[in-house]
Amino acid sequence: MKALLWTAVINGVLSPPLLLIIMFVSSNRKIMGDKVNGLGANIIGWAATAVMFAAAIGMLLTWNQQ
């Protein structure tokens, strides 16, 4: 059970920076050519990235406050 908990914690901390990289790459026309994200995908992607960052920061701030 402890391994599952720590796996979830690591996933929660590493996901936001990875989403940030994915959003930058998928929006870059030099890298993606004509396959860049559209407006809708960018809005949803950046919103998900912001929510993930907020959740990770919230988890870290409240980790030992019980």
N, C-alpha and C positions, 0 to 999 in steps of 0.2 A: 504494500500500500504506500509506503514511503517513496518507493521508486516512481509510482504513478503520480504522486503529488509533485515531486521534483521535476518530473518530465513536463507536467503541465506548467509549472512555474517557469522553467527554461523556455518552453514554447511561448508563453505570454511575454517574456522579456525580449526574445529574439525576433518575434513576428513583426513588430512595428518598424525596426530598421530595414528588414527585408522588404516589407511593403513599400517603404519609402524608395528604396532602390528600384523596385519593380515599376513604381509609378514614374520615376524619372526616365527609366529606359523605355517604357512603353509609350511615353509622350514625346520622345526624341526622334524627329524625322530623319536625322543623320544616321541613326542606328537602325530604325525600323522601316525606313523608306515610306512607302504609301500604306503601310499597315499600322500606323499610329492609332492610338485611342481616339475615339470620338468624344464629343462634349459630354454625353451622358455617362460614358465609361469613366471619364476623368472625374466628373462630379461624384459618382458613386465610389470610385477608388480613393480619392482624396478624403472623402467623408469616412470611409472605413479605416483609412490610415490614421486620421485624427482620433477616431473612437478608440482604436487599438492603443495609441500612445496615451490617451487619457486613462484607459483601463490599467495599463502597465504602471503608469505613475501613481495612480490611486492604490494599486496593490502594494507597491513599494512603500508608499507613505503610511499605509495602515497595517503593515506586516506584523509589527510587534505591539500593536495597541489593542489589547483584548481586555 
